[in-house]
Amino acid sequence: MPQVRIIAKNFMDMVAALPAMKLDKLYENAFICEAVLRSLPPLAKKYVLQMLYMVVPITGKSMEEWVLSDGFSKHKVAVDRLLQLRIFLEVTDRKKETSYRLNPKFQDNLQKYLVYGGALPREAMPSNITVRLPSLEDLEAYALEQWECFLLQLINSSHVERPTNFSSSVMRVFQRGLLSARENETPKLTENGFQFLLMDTNAQLWYIIREYISSSQDRGVDPTDLISFLLELSFHVLGEAYNLSTLTEVQKNAVRDLADLGLIKLQQGRKEGWFIPTKLATNLSVSLSDTSSRKQIISFLQQNAHPRVAERTPAVPENVTDQEVFEAASDFAREVSGLLWEDTKNMRLIVRGELHQDMRDFLRRQK
């Protein structure tokens, strides 16, 4: 069954796919370094912090001694991810032994960030210039209304109850897997579209952002510029106003699209305009470390069960939760190259022997 893995990891896969020069450029921004650090698996985070002040490379064999033998699969996943994101750089000595060192730009900026903090490229506007900024409660209500309007457009795309003003850039996202439309026919939700509706808001948001960036080159926009701006935006202060004149043309266009989705609110004064980040935007960097969307699915079913069903124990049938856990376990084993065989119908799988303890730990976390 095709799955839509609507989690922040997909977004970081896009970051990892950037050319080396563009990745290094991203790491010139300390906030992006922190956002990428948050996205890493726990063991990878530990390695980064452990090597943050090392000035010489460390051999791969030495690193293997940092973990117990039954944790080798996690070690391999951590190192692979660090290499994909160019946080680790490989160094080969005369003995042809592989060693690793932190990317100098990433290392230097993360050190400075941890010691001195970071400074955004723009400061919040003073209150004597802005007028009547919305309260945090009003801002949250605005964000929720915009996002619900976006979902309504998806659910009932042919005849929404009220007109919508979504930009062509945002509307194009609908055509990237969530809706299918044949000539002279009403657009319909795809299977991926139905799965999208079951996800929680942060997971849905990451999916939309990923698709928005994926389609950026069609609009003549460098995806690196959008990735940089979105990661940086997540560190702005909720409810504060930021001057639109500090943005590049690409960022100004992105801001208008993000306002459609409820990530920011736009306001115009007599002379200047500004944007105000909502909780949808400021939660992005926190949700980078979110886990499987399947737990989001189960939670959705539990929270939205009919009152009569909710009275039962369990509210969600065990075969449903078991299926979600089985798929999560299969994906986990596949990601660490430990899956040998699986039987989806009967929910059985075989993994490599060295992965058994890791699988037990993983399944324990799913309960």
CORMO-V631302 format. One record per residue. N is the residue number from 0. RES is the residue in one letter. PHI is phi as a letter, one per 40 degrees, with the letter a starting at -180 (999 if undefined). PSI is psi as a letter, one per 40 degrees, with the letter a starting at -180 (999 if undefined). D_FIRST is the distance of its C-alpha to the first C-alpha in Angstrom with 1 decimal. Layout:
N & RES & PHI & PSI & D_FIRST
N & RES & PHI & PSI & D_FIRST
This chain:
0 & M & 999 & h & 0.0
1 & P & c & h & 3.8
2 & Q & b & i & 6.3
3 & V & b & h & 9.9
4 & R & c & g & 12.2
5 & I & c & g & 15.2
6 & I & b & i & 17.8
7 & A & c & d & 21.1
8 & K & d & d & 20.2
9 & N & d & d & 18.5
10 & F & c & d & 22.0
11 & M & c & d & 23.8
12 & D & c & d & 21.8
13 & M & c & d & 23.4
14 & V & c & d & 26.7
15 & A & c & d & 26.4
16 & A & c & e & 25.8
17 & L & c & i & 29.1
18 & P & d & i & 32.1
19 & A & d & d & 34.4
20 & M & c & d & 37.2
21 & K & c & d & 35.1
22 & L & c & d & 33.7
23 & D & c & d & 37.3
24 & K & c & d & 38.3
25 & L & d & d & 35.8
26 & Y & c & e & 37.3
27 & E & c & e & 40.7
28 & N & b & h & 39.6
29 & A & c & d & 40.0
30 & F & c & d & 37.7
31 & I & c & d & 34.8
32 & C & d & d & 35.7
33 & E & c & d & 35.3
34 & A & c & d & 32.0
35 & V & c & d & 30.6
36 & L & d & d & 32.2
37 & R & c & d & 30.4
38 & S & c & e & 27.0
39 & L & c & i & 27.6
40 & P & d & i & 26.5
41 & P & d & d & 29.4
42 & L & c & d & 30.9
43 & A & c & d & 30.8
44 & K & c & d & 32.7
45 & K & c & d & 35.2
46 & Y & c & d & 35.8
47 & V & c & d & 36.5
48 & L & c & d & 39.0
49 & Q & c & d & 40.5
50 & M & b & e & 41.2
51 & L & d & d & 42.1
52 & Y & b & e & 45.8
53 & M & c & h & 45.8
54 & V & b & e & 47.7
55 & V & b & i & 47.0
56 & P & c & i & 43.8
57 & I & b & h & 42.6
58 & T & c & i & 41.6
59 & G & c & d & 38.1
60 & K & c & d & 39.9
61 & S & c & d & 41.6
62 & M & c & d & 38.4
63 & E & c & d & 36.8
64 & E & c & e & 39.7
65 & W & c & e & 38.6
66 & V & b & i & 35.8
67 & L & c & i & 36.0
68 & S & c & d & 34.6
69 & D & c & e & 31.6
70 & G & b & e & 30.6
71 & F & c & d & 30.4
72 & S & c & d & 26.6
73 & K & c & d & 26.9
74 & H & c & d & 29.9
75 & K & c & d & 28.1
76 & V & c & d & 25.3
77 & A & c & d & 28.1
78 & V & c & d & 30.1
79 & D & d & d & 27.3
80 & R & c & d & 26.5
81 & L & c & d & 30.2
82 & L & c & d & 30.6
83 & Q & d & d & 27.7
84 & L & c & e & 29.4
85 & R & f & f & 32.8
86 & I & c & d & 34.1
87 & F & c & h & 35.0
88 & L & b & h & 37.0
89 & E & c & h & 37.6
90 & V & b & h & 41.2
91 & T & b & h & 42.5
92 & D & c & a & 46.1
93 & R & c & d & 48.6
94 & K & c & e & 47.4
95 & K & f & f & 43.9
96 & E & c & h & 42.5
97 & T & c & h & 39.7
98 & S & b & i & 40.4
99 & Y & b & i & 38.8
100 & R & b & i & 40.3
101 & L & c & i & 39.1
102 & N & d & h & 38.9
103 & P & d & d & 42.5
104 & K & c & d & 41.6
105 & F & c & d & 38.9
106 & Q & c & d & 41.3
107 & D & c & d & 44.3
108 & N & c & d & 42.7
109 & L & c & d & 40.9
110 & Q & d & d & 44.3
111 & K & c & d & 46.0
112 & Y & c & d & 43.5
113 & L & c & d & 43.8
114 & V & c & d & 47.6
115 & Y & b & e & 48.5
116 & G & g & i & 45.5
117 & G & b & i & 44.2
118 & A & b & h & 45.5
119 & L & c & i & 43.3
120 & P & c & e & 44.5
121 & R & a & i & 45.6
122 & E & b & i & 47.5
123 & A & c & i & 47.2
124 & M & c & i & 49.7
125 & P & c & i & 52.8
126 & S & c & d & 53.1
127 & N & c & e & 56.3
128 & I & c & d & 54.4
129 & T & c & i & 51.3
130 & V & b & h & 51.9
131 & R & f & g & 50.3
132 & L & c & i & 47.1
133 & P & c & i & 44.6
134 & S & c & i & 44.5
135 & L & c & d & 41.5
136 & E & c & d & 40.8
137 & D & c & d & 41.1
138 & L & c & d & 38.9
139 & E & c & d & 36.1
140 & A & c & d & 36.4
141 & Y & c & d & 36.4
142 & A & c & d & 33.2
143 & L & c & d & 31.5
144 & E & c & d & 32.7
145 & Q & c & d & 31.6
146 & W & c & d & 28.1
147 & E & c & d & 27.8
148 & C & c & d & 29.2
149 & F & c & d & 26.5
150 & L & c & d & 23.8
151 & L & c & d & 25.8
152 & Q & c & d & 25.8
153 & L & c & d & 22.0
154 & I & c & d & 21.7
155 & N & b & g & 24.5
156 & S & c & d & 25.0
157 & S & c & d & 27.2
158 & H & a & g & 29.9
159 & V & c & i & 30.1
160 & E & c & d & 33.0
161 & R & b & i & 34.9
162 & P & c & i & 35.0
163 & T & b & i & 33.2
164 & N & b & f & 34.6
165 & F & c & i & 31.6
166 & S & c & i & 32.3
167 & S & c & d & 30.9
168 & S & c & d & 29.3
169 & V & c & d & 27.4
170 & M & c & d & 26.5
171 & R & c & d & 25.1
172 & V & c & d & 22.4
173 & F & d & d & 21.0
174 & Q & c & e & 20.5
175 & R & b & f & 18.3
176 & G & h & d & 14.8
177 & L & c & d & 15.6
178 & L & b & i & 17.5
179 & S & b & h & 17.7
180 & A & a & h & 21.1
181 & R & c & i & 22.7
182 & E & d & h & 26.4
183 & N & g & f & 28.5
184 & E & b & i & 25.5
185 & T & c & h & 24.7
186 & P & d & i & 21.9
187 & K & b & i & 18.8
188 & L & c & h & 16.2
189 & T & c & i & 12.8
190 & E & c & d & 9.5
191 & N & c & d & 10.3
192 & G & c & d & 13.8
193 & F & c & d & 13.1
194 & Q & c & d & 11.5
195 & F & d & d & 14.6
196 & L & c & d & 16.9
197 & L & c & e & 16.0
198 & M & c & i & 17.0
199 & D & c & i & 20.7
200 & T & c & d & 23.1
201 & N & c & d & 23.4
202 & A & c & d & 19.7
203 & Q & c & d & 19.6
204 & L & c & d & 22.8
205 & W & c & d & 21.6
206 & Y & c & d & 18.8
207 & I & c & d & 21.4
208 & I & c & d & 23.9
209 & R & c & d & 21.6
210 & E & c & d & 21.0
211 & Y & c & d & 24.7
212 & I & c & d & 25.7
213 & S & c & d & 23.4
214 & S & c & e & 25.2
215 & S & c & d & 28.6
216 & Q & c & d & 29.8
217 & D & c & d & 29.5
218 & R & c & e & 32.1
219 & G & g & f & 34.2
220 & V & b & h & 33.5
221 & D & c & h & 33.2
222 & P & d & d & 30.0
223 & T & c & d & 32.1
224 & D & c & d & 34.4
225 & L & c & d & 31.8
226 & I & d & d & 30.2
227 & S & c & d & 33.7
228 & F & c & d & 34.6
229 & L & c & d & 31.6
230 & L & c & d & 32.0
231 & E & c & d & 35.7
232 & L & d & d & 35.3
233 & S & c & e & 33.6
234 & F & c & e & 36.9
235 & H & c & i & 39.1
236 & V & c & h & 40.8
237 & L & d & h & 39.3
238 & G & g & e & 41.7
239 & E & c & i & 44.0
240 & A & b & h & 44.9
241 & Y & b & h & 44.5
242 & N & c & h & 46.5
243 & L & c & d & 44.6
244 & S & c & e & 47.3
245 & T & c & e & 46.0
246 & L & c & i & 42.8
247 & T & c & i & 42.2
248 & E & c & d & 41.4
249 & V & c & d & 37.7
250 & Q & c & d & 37.6
251 & K & c & d & 39.4
252 & N & c & d & 36.8
253 & A & c & d & 34.0
254 & V & c & d & 35.9
255 & R & c & d & 36.1
256 & D & c & d & 32.3
257 & L & c & d & 31.8
258 & A & c & d & 34.3
259 & D & d & d & 32.2
260 & L & c & e & 29.4
261 & G & g & e & 32.0
262 & L & c & d & 32.1
263 & I & a & i & 35.7
264 & K & b & h & 38.5
265 & L & c & h & 41.0
266 & Q & b & i & 44.7
267 & Q & b & h & 47.8
268 & G & c & a & 51.3
269 & R & c & d & 54.5
270 & K & b & d & 54.2
271 & E & b & i & 50.9
272 & G & b & i & 47.3
273 & W & a & i & 45.0
274 & F & b & i & 41.4
275 & I & b & h & 40.5
276 & P & c & h & 37.3
277 & T & c & i & 35.5
278 & K & c & d & 33.6
279 & L & d & d & 30.3
280 & A & c & d & 31.8
281 & T & c & e & 33.7
282 & N & c & e & 30.8
283 & L & c & d & 28.7
284 & S & c & d & 30.3
285 & V & c & d & 30.1
286 & S & c & e & 26.4
287 & L & d & d & 25.8
288 & S & c & e & 25.6
289 & D & c & i & 23.1
290 & T & c & a & 20.5
291 & S & d & h & 16.8
292 & S & c & e & 15.5
293 & R & c & d & 14.1
294 & K & d & d & 17.8
295 & Q & c & d & 18.3
296 & I & d & d & 15.8
297 & I & c & d & 17.7
298 & S & c & d & 21.0
299 & F & c & d & 20.2
300 & L & c & d & 19.7
301 & Q & c & d & 22.9
302 & Q & c & d & 24.9
303 & N & b & e & 24.1
304 & A & c & i & 24.3
305 & H & c & i & 26.9
306 & P & d & d & 30.3
307 & R & c & d & 30.3
308 & V & c & d & 26.9
309 & A & c & d & 27.9
310 & E & c & e & 30.9
311 & R & c & i & 28.9
312 & T & b & h & 28.3
313 & P & c & i & 25.5
314 & A & c & d & 24.5
315 & V & c & h & 20.8
316 & P & d & i & 20.0
317 & E & c & d & 19.6
318 & N & c & d & 16.5
319 & V & c & d & 14.7
320 & T & c & d & 16.3
321 & D & c & d & 15.8
322 & Q & c & d & 12.0
323 & E & c & d & 12.3
324 & V & c & d & 14.9
325 & F & c & d & 13.1
326 & E & c & d & 10.2
327 & A & c & d & 13.3
328 & A & c & d & 15.3
329 & S & c & d & 12.9
330 & D & c & d & 12.8
331 & F & c & d & 16.5
332 & A & c & d & 17.4
333 & R & c & d & 15.6
334 & E & c & d & 17.5
335 & V & c & e & 20.7
336 & S & f & f & 20.2
337 & G & b & e & 20.6
338 & L & c & h & 17.5
339 & L & b & d & 18.8
340 & W & a & i & 16.4
341 & E & a & i & 13.5
342 & D & b & g & 12.8
343 & T & c & d & 9.6
344 & K & c & d & 11.1
345 & N & c & e & 14.4
346 & M & f & f & 13.5
347 & R & b & i & 15.8
348 & L & a & i & 16.3
349 & I & b & h & 19.3
350 & V & b & i & 20.6
351 & R & c & i & 23.9
352 & G & d & d & 27.0
353 & E & c & e & 28.0
354 & L & c & e & 24.9
355 & H & d & d & 25.5
356 & Q & c & d & 27.6
357 & D & c & d & 25.3
358 & M & c & d & 22.4
359 & R & c & d & 24.8
360 & D & c & d & 25.8
361 & F & c & d & 22.3
362 & L & c & d & 21.5
363 & R & c & d & 24.9
364 & R & c & d & 24.1
365 & Q & c & e & 21.0
366 & K & c & 999 & 23.3
